[in-house]
């Protein structure tokens, strides 16, 4: 399976996402924002960072990048798309996901090992998790507060489209502790925490058994692989 | 500075109007320095030349007061110290061979004055500047760290500076995608009117990717790329960094630069692609003194001259004069030397990254740096006279009149607690004191995960980054300085800073290999400050020679004082270490139960300058702890051997706050409890309980050892004849720390005290 990782000017976690894809057993394909070429990839990751300096609004300029036209079209065809942090912001700006992300309620950037509950394990990116799995992956953002209209929130909650919810503490003031959501079809998922930073023992969050040994994030990437293998 | 708005002052005009009055003093030059420029040129300088000389001969750029001392770092070296040193002092940053074809470059630099005037931009551009130094060596930046000194924690102005500096570092470093892996934060009233912001960056490169700042090859193009040049930071190096704040407070705002981390991130990727395609012959970043510095340094390090057409510089503000363009410190700019045949390829890469680029001129064989402005010659100088052969001062040095009295005022006579309740209360008071309190409020604002190679970061003793994903080769780095020790004895204080950073790196399991330093001092025009400076450099140079690790570069920051009160001498020492496999790194706290806890090293009554003396008694006097560098080397080698054989599960260095602080930090790191006893330390070292807990004797560490490795570990200690004492055992059934026969400290109480201080002052 080939998973594309798009690099925008100002992308920061693109190489981390590529590493996560490789560790999951897929091959990583570097995609460039300025082209219209998805190189025939089977799934797409929009990585974290500060694309275009996050000028205007986070993810707003990136959502109008040349390659986004192809990504929107692919998402509508059912190709799995994962937006992490800035990638999540792009997905909302591109209207592939509802709602938006605003400045953390406490006003500061925050980096921490964040507890999450996986509440929907039937999306393209979470099907490898057990139901209601409780996981820990790093969170790091300045504008991670999820907001949406009451109607949209009710719809997301009602349709089970809240994919991951903050556990223990809400780090940014997100409505209903929402950390990540999906579209109706479940192929497009966006979340603020960074699964690509919890994929390799020694470099992830601390766990009870050993320092920096957390690899809970890897399942997001292996999930895509499971889904792909089921279709071929 | 309205004079700058006048029409360009040409070389011909300078010859024709020798008597014209020039505002050298407003530009920070002394009258004898101005006379020296006239003598070098054989005429008066043009206003453009005056601008260049004024910034390049500033203390900040020329090291004119420190040069005669800094030479020791190059002179006091052994062959072993040169063996792995690929680039030493004098370049943008030092480069060390770390094996397997990899090299690491690192440097620490000050951005103190801008960070007081405009804390957010000052700190942000401090990060930006040091990162560009790293890129210009041909390296990919992979980590940042920062050493911060603020005023009294409850002074109303401290919050302004802390909020600005921390969010500036957070904003810039996070947007660059560089993990922040450690550093230090101190609060002391001595820094009230002059906070210190020292930023460190580390980069990695393959040996063949090494680049240097020189302009060679007649006909090669001089290319400026990156952000446009604007009016920000004009005279930052000469006026701001090289002068003392007047007591009235900050007023020099226009001299602070404004940073755009997005532009820098794109510039990093652009440069790395240029290096990968081998499109660059020489490269220099634009920092202090901007184009004046880049052109004169590139030309000085080259083999010919340089010709520049200054009107080709792309401007953010078209009204800038030639002099302002020469002096501007606009951020996110680089200058490269490119062969004519590679220019098209170069431009293709910068176009891909949307980085604006303009060819300013070329390398010539005239031996002179000539700059034209719309066809008229406004600069014609020997580049070395600007960049290298500036004035050198042997400033008066005087032993401080107050020092003997200060050293006589020992903390040994202060009342020490003897009963358990008071010992416990003082331990908690120390734990919640600003310099020992949990700094998470700060470090949680920094991304420590980005790039996916962070093997250690705050709160462990040093930061560690994996360099090679296949082999696991990595580096560790730690910074330290204790201004209180240095005030008591700058020679010994400098060696203690070196020893502590060295020990911190050793505690991670890495082998210390190189040093960078940022020397923060008061005014060099004060003979007592110059004495402190001379002692510090001597202490560091002697110390590095004894440990056989070279100083690879760094920075001197003078004029850190408001009014006539200088800061404590604050030499921030960064030590770099190498580890074959980051998988064998050692955390700073206890994670497993049933491990034996050992204290390495001996404890003496050394409370002078300690955190205990400062926090409990508001006292600073006496002589700092003794330092034995051979002992430190033996301890480091012991740790390295134990780590290589995976014999120890954790290691934590003893420094500020002594054994007491180290023990509770080991507990809080992962929440594992422990039982310890002090009787044997008290008996062996002949000290009382308070001294055992709070003394800051050097050469000490706590390690935890799995029972099955006990014999091997003790064998290593015995073989090296290093003092070792079993102090206790980790125990999951213990809630926090129990010091047998004295007191218990439940984990919840420890954390509550430790974590409360910074949020209480700066918000949750």
Interface residues (C-beta under 8 A of the other chain):
Chain A: X9 X10 X12 X13 X15 X16 X19 X34 X49 X50 X52 X53 X54 X55 X106 X108 X109 X110 X111 X112 X138 X140 X142 X194 X196 X197 X199 X200 X202 X203 X206 X210 X211 X212
Chain B: X167 X170 X171 X174 X175 X176 X177 X260 X261 X262 X263 X265 X266 X269 X352 X353 X354 X443 X444 X445 X446 X447 X448 X449 X450 X451 X452 X453 X454 X455 X466 X469 X582 X583 X587 X591 X670 X763 X764
